[in-house]
Amino acid sequence: MVEGPTAKAYAIRIYNEMHNEVINDVFVRSRKVYVPIKELVGKNIKSTDTIGKNILMFIDGYVVRVHLMMFGAIHIYGINDPLLKPEKQVRMKMIGEKKKLVVYNAPIVEVDLSDRLLRRLKSKFGPDPLREDWNREEAINRILSAGNRKIGEVLLDQSIIAGIGNILRNEILFRAGIHPERMVNQLSRDEVEKIVKISEDLCKIFLEIKLRRERLKPILYVYNRYNKPCKICGNLIKFYIQKEVKRKTFVCEKCQK
């Protein structure tokens, strides 16, 4: 599953490589096209952004939204380069003069008026640590409002904080010293503030690593480290599936309480 920092890295790369390209042709395979696709032709990508895991490409009052989820990918090719994946996997092609952007296997490709889509997304998603309008206090209050839910579940709820996926969830809770089975109403405000601050810091660190196209593994303390010694205390890392979210969960039961 693509997490917020990976989506942001995609958005930055798309802008850097495509914003000077005049769009000569667009192909979209989706039921979520709410404006005439030909309106994008002759224009260029003015800016890119993300809301959580959603990649946004703004084109003169229109926006293309891509959500890659588990198996989607975005490639940018030279205009005459062959595609690296079968045509049947293509969900969108944006053809410029020198380059082409191709979206493969993305479950969501949407084209709409930018104002309309932004209103809908902002009403649906919580604050995003990687956006300029990030609001730490709002994130704290949204977590606190989920009092009868487990914190390991709450961190994956995109209406609480947008962009946190399973890798981040595990690593945030480890660094905060909080067990994923703790109920939110058992946490002190200081503990919630710590979770939110770590969420912000770790999203930024993940983004820097993604922009350098390096691997996350060297900075992972618990994720995918089942039965390996904790890097802090040496206790063996436990693995289980947290039933509320059905996601892989890794925990050091000595460091996380």
Helices and strands as residue ranges (DSSP letters): H 4-18, E 25-28, E 32-33, G 37-40, E 47-51, E 54-59, E 62-67, E 73-78, G 87-89, E 90-95, E 99-104, E 108-113, H 114-124, H 136-144, H 151-154, H 166-176, G 184-186, H 189-211, G 217-219, E 238-242, E 247-251
